[in-house]
Each structure stands twice: as C-alpha cells, then as structure tokens.
C-alpha cells in the first residue's frame, strides 16, 4: 500500500467562496469569474481590490461536487481548480493504491500565517489514514506554503515521507515585480492564455498595484534577496538601497513598487506587505524537507530581469523559465545542476529535473511532468517500505 | 417572467436600513432566481479620479476584458449599440457564452448619469430564454435616478432601489442577502447579512466573527453593549484587527439580520467601525416599519 498523497495547488488554483459578497473565485466557471470583471463605467479601481482583499472572509469551496465523484469530493479535490489539477490527481490515483487528497487554501493570505491551517489539514488526513506518513506534492505557491509549514512545525517534518515540488518559485517571480509597472500586458503576458484570470487584476500599473496590494500571499511571490540575474547581479539596475525589501518599499518608483499617486488604500496596504514579504522570505530561505525532489521549467520566454529607461520598463525575457518563474528561481532549492526530465529519470540519482517548454500553469496537465512525479512517488514509497 | 404578481417571493430578503456614514457601499447588487439560472446585477457608482471614460470607451474596455476571459470559441457577440429605450445616454450589448455545458446569454447596459456617476446592468439568462430580451428592455426602460418620478411597475416586475437608482426588476429575482460597506482606506468593514427565519440556525452560526486562517480570537471588552473581539494573526504583521459581531433582531416579516464589523487595530478605525455597526443595527427595519 502506497503512502497517502496530499496535493497543494498554486496561487489562484484553489476555489473560494466569499460569503459576504456572494462572489466565487472559481477558475472552473467562467460564469462565476464573469462577476469579477471590472465595471469600467462605474468603478473606482479599488472596488475589486477591497472585495478580494485578504480581510474579506473566504472559504475553500470543498462542499460542491464540481462534477467530481463523491469520494473525490470527500478527499478535497473540489477545493482545487479541476481544469488545472484533476488530471494529475486522477493519474496519481490510477497509478497507485494510495489515497490522493487535495488541500485547497486561501491563497490571498500570508504564507506564514497559513501554516497552522496546513498543519491541521495534514493531521486530518493522517488521522483518516491511520497515522501514515504522507507524500506532499505541490504546484507553484503550494511549494512555498509547504515549506513555510514544515519550517514552522519541526514535528511535521517527521510526518511527511517526501515532498515533490512542481514549478515552485523558490526565489520568486520577476514577472510580479514587472507588472507593478506595466500591469498585465498584451505581448509579454501573451502566454497567460493558459490562465486568463490574471487579466482581472488590471492592465495598468495603478490597477494592478491596487488589486494585489491587499493579498500578502501574492506579494510574497516577489523575487527574494537570493535571486540574481544575470548571475552575480540584482535583477534590476538599482544597487541602492542595498536591502531589497527597502528597495521594494522605496517611495521613489522605480525602484519602489508604490505607484506614483497611489491612493491611501494602496499605501496603507503596501506598508503592511513589506514586513510580511521579508518575514516569509527569511523564514523559508535555504529550507527544504530532507526528502525533497523538484521539477522546474525552462525554454520559455520569461521575465528574468527588469530594465528601466527612465520610468519606462525595458523587458528582459530570455527563454530561460516556464513563462512565469525564471529557471534559476525554480531550481533554487538545490545547488546541483538539473537533469533534463525524461524516461530515464532516476530519483535515487538526482533531486531535481528541468522540463522544457511547459508553461507554468499547465505543468500539472503535462504528461512528462506527471510521469516524473509518479516515478518520485514510487521511489518515496520504496524508501518508506525499506525503512519499515 | 412567469409570475403575474407584484408580490416578491416569500423568501425575498428585503430589509430597510441606513447605510453607515463614512463607508462606501461595495454590495454586489445581484438579484438572482432561486434556481440560479438567471440573474441581474446592478452596478452604480462614481469612477475614481482619472478613471472617467466615455460610455463608448467603457464598452470597448468591457469587450476587451470579455475577449480575454473567454476562449474564442465560447463567446459570440450578438449586438452592440445605443440603447434607444434607456432614459439616459447608454449603450447596450449582448453576447452568448458557453460554461459548464450550458449556453448563456448576457445583456448589458452601460450608461452615465447627469451627475457623472456610471451605471452598468448585466442580465444573464439561459440562451434559450425567450422572454429575456423583453424583460431586459423593461428593466432598461424603468431606470430612474432616485428622486425622479418612477415608472409604473408592469406585471411580473417589482421596484428595486440600488444606491442612487430606482428600477423595475423581474419579480422572480431575489434581492441580495449581503450588504458590504468598506471605508475608502479599507481599514474598516461592516457587513449586513439578511436571512430567512427558517435559516436562523445558519445565521446564528455567523454571530461569531469569522477568523482568518492561522488567527486566534479573544474577547476584548464591550462597546455600547456589543461584545468586541480581538483577532491576532501569527503572521509577520502581528495583531491586525478587532472584530465585532452582533445579532440584531428578528424582524416582523420573519427575517433575521446579522451585522459584523471588522477594523484595523488603530483606535480611529476601531471606533469608526463600532459606531457604524451600532448605527446600522439601530436603523434596520422591515419594509413598512417606518424610518
């Protein structure tokens, strides 16, 4: 019998219900997402922002079937976006005898503060599985949440047999920094046809900052102090302030991320966010579960750095990431050179693999990624059986 | 458009109240049929500084957003143009889209009132609903700024008020049951929930403040008889908010109302929220109960 598997989705990949407004964040329903579209003839930009702010209560939409089987709903699958993740969950379920669980979470929240939530959810799974250790599989932000919870709960480490990270922004995503100056933009963001919801956050700097500033979870995806591009250099052409987080907070923009003429709402929120971003980055820096494997992407045009001609952004987008996460960030958990993913993948010989031309949000639907994850799952199960 | 009556549905959660002063009304004025197969959403407000667009520009922006959100094959535009039946300068558009194995139709009106405020109304129905076009035309025809003489209400419609707008809405579409008020800086929030009497147990469960993931809640005194709670997150920012929550009353029409408040930890925000909650609670009344 294989160990139970727990899957954690990426940002915006959990389905949420907002009971106060009656809105849903549901990537599986265009009908529901339609209600998030800004009403341009009416809205100040911050109406959407205040509805999606982390202080607006939300709950994971786990009690709705979303076309899934009862036992899948019972294991949390309906809490994650079916269109992104269910093929992976199904493949894992079909290829083994272990139960596959999914844990949706409120991705707007501070990833430090979400730690007790994940700890409690894992405890429930283990209770249902007679105390068995679990295998954690994560996508994108889910990897950051897992590392946060494991880092804050040393006793949790023992209950996890292994962790597999898929396309984790270990050192953050430059695209988030860039969008504070450009918003979501046709051209550099063309690949987000895989993930059109991102348009909701705004196609100019003011709207983007306004909508994102109330979500610490999203802000914590900013590049960390460890991220460099080109190697040895900061990813932006500013050396002062030397402290990256002071640079983010700098009211001169660029390099700071507070847009010129920002509203009181944006300024108040960003001041809170800088402390949360720094604390989270410092918390998980250099930390991983002892039994960790990782896959990350490359060969797609990805924001790796940001240049400026005055206040005008100059894009630096070589084909060196997964379209969202730069390769060096995705591969930031290990010093070892990554091995190309392929049929010879050997989890006993390597800890991380690189995948070519697979877009970030499509990673969990990719058959090559699924096959690699399955091999690591089998390996962890073999190790666990040998230990017993 | 099936019921030839002016009586709202028995579970229509209509109450009267005075919106809290100093707060913006962020309520989603979303009137929805009991089966969820049709709804009307009404958005009325004043654009922010520098946000003013002409109606034509706003329509173009909205169309762009729709194109981005939908896969090309799932979206078909039916019409875009001036709304002749509207009493204000406005544009109408209609499109169909696929979702969840069904085909839907949205009809929208975008317009601007003489005071500069904007109005957008979206009416979503099954694509096959043969009454939808006539229904929406009546909604559009009935739009009046509050204070102007309203049109007689046709059979099958009831008059509704949304912020500064009066309009007639298909009777089978129930009123919103949640009202949200937030300060412009986002530091204080007040929510009113209206629940049918037979759902009282659910409403009672909401008498405690909601707690964000990873937070703890403790009692923190009273304000004018209302229990206050302090909520602390384990995150880097430390203590963040106070919460207040209070059951209001069972109204003569059988509805139960619950008001919750939430604020940042600073004294001014907390006091603003407390006053808003108390004032809102005092103002809640059933239709016909007086002011």
Contacts between the chains, C-beta under 8 A, distances in Angstrom:
chain1	res1	chain2	res2	distance
A	19	B	178	7.3
A	19	B	210	8.0
A	20	B	178	5.4
A	20	B	180	5.5
A	20	B	191	4.8
A	20	B	193	7.7
A	21	B	26	7.5
A	21	B	27	7.7
A	21	B	28	5.1
A	21	B	178	6.4
A	21	B	180	5.9
A	22	B	28	5.8
A	22	B	30	6.0
A	22	B	176	6.9
A	22	B	177	7.7
A	22	B	178	5.9
A	23	B	28	6.5
A	29	B	99	6.2
A	29	B	100	6.3
A	30	B	69	6.5
A	30	B	70	6.1
A	30	B	74	7.1
A	30	B	97	6.6
A	30	B	98	8.0
A	30	B	99	4.5
A	31	B	99	4.4
A	31	B	100	6.6
A	31	B	104	6.5
A	31	B	124	7.5
A	33	B	69	6.4
A	34	B	69	7.0
A	34	B	106	7.5
A	34	B	124	7.7
A	35	B	28	7.2
A	35	B	30	7.5
A	35	B	41	7.0
A	37	B	62	7.3
A	37	B	65	5.0
A	37	B	66	7.4
A	37	B	69	6.6
A	38	B	65	7.0
A	39	B	43	4.4
A	39	B	62	7.7
A	39	B	118	7.5
A	39	B	120	4.6
A	40	B	53	5.7
A	40	B	57	7.6
A	40	B	58	4.2
A	40	B	61	4.2
A	40	B	62	5.9
A	40	B	110	7.9
A	41	B	47	7.4
A	41	B	53	6.4
A	41	B	55	6.1
A	41	B	58	3.7
A	41	B	110	4.7
A	41	B	111	7.2
A	41	B	112	6.4
A	41	B	118	3.7
A	41	B	119	7.1
A	41	B	120	5.5
A	42	B	43	4.6
A	42	B	44	6.4
A	42	B	45	4.6
A	42	B	47	6.7
A	42	B	117	7.6
A	42	B	118	3.9
A	42	B	119	6.7
A	42	B	120	5.4
A	43	B	43	7.2
A	43	B	45	6.3
A	43	B	47	6.7
A	43	B	48	7.7
A	43	B	51	7.4
A	43	B	118	7.9
A	44	B	45	7.2
A	44	B	46	7.4
A	44	B	47	6.1
A	44	B	48	3.2
A	44	B	51	6.2
A	45	B	48	5.8
A	45	B	51	6.5
A	46	B	48	7.2
A	46	B	184	7.7
A	46	B	186	7.5
A	47	B	24	8.0
A	47	B	26	6.0
A	47	B	45	7.2
A	49	B	186	7.7
A	50	B	26	5.9
A	50	B	182	4.8
A	50	B	186	5.3
A	51	B	26	6.2
A	51	B	28	8.0
A	51	B	180	7.6
A	53	B	186	6.1
A	54	B	212	7.1
A	55	B	186	7.4
A	55	B	189	6.3
A	55	B	212	7.7
A	55	B	241	7.1
A	55	B	262	6.3
A	56	B	180	8.0
A	56	B	189	7.5
A	57	B	210	4.0
A	57	B	212	7.4
A	105	B	213	7.2
A	106	B	212	7.6
A	106	B	213	5.7
A	109	B	212	6.3
A	109	B	213	5.5
A	109	B	214	7.2
A	110	B	214	7.5
A	110	B	233	6.8
A	110	B	235	3.8
A	110	B	236	6.9
A	110	B	237	7.4
A	112	B	214	7.8
A	112	B	234	6.8
A	112	B	235	4.7
A	112	B	236	5.9
A	113	B	212	7.2
A	113	B	213	6.5
A	113	B	214	3.6
A	113	B	215	7.0
A	113	B	233	4.7
A	113	B	234	5.1
A	113	B	235	3.6
A	114	B	213	5.2
A	114	B	214	5.6
A	115	B	214	6.3
A	115	B	234	7.1
A	116	B	213	7.3
A	116	B	214	4.7
A	116	B	234	6.7
A	117	B	213	4.0
A	117	B	214	5.7
A	196	B	68	5.4
A	196	B	69	5.3
A	196	B	70	7.8
A	197	B	69	7.6
A	199	B	65	6.5
A	199	B	68	4.4
A	199	B	69	6.6
A	200	B	69	7.8
A	214	B	186	6.8
A	216	B	235	7.1
A	263	B	48	7.9
A	263	B	184	7.8
A	264	B	184	7.1
A	264	B	185	4.8
A	265	B	184	6.5
A	265	B	185	5.2
A	265	B	186	4.9
A	268	B	185	5.6
A	268	B	186	6.9
A	268	B	187	6.7
A	269	B	186	6.8
A	272	B	237	5.2
A	275	B	236	4.9
A	275	B	237	5.6
A	276	B	235	5.9
A	276	B	236	4.6
A	276	B	237	5.7
A	278	B	236	7.3
A	279	B	235	7.3
A	279	B	236	3.2
A	280	B	236	7.0
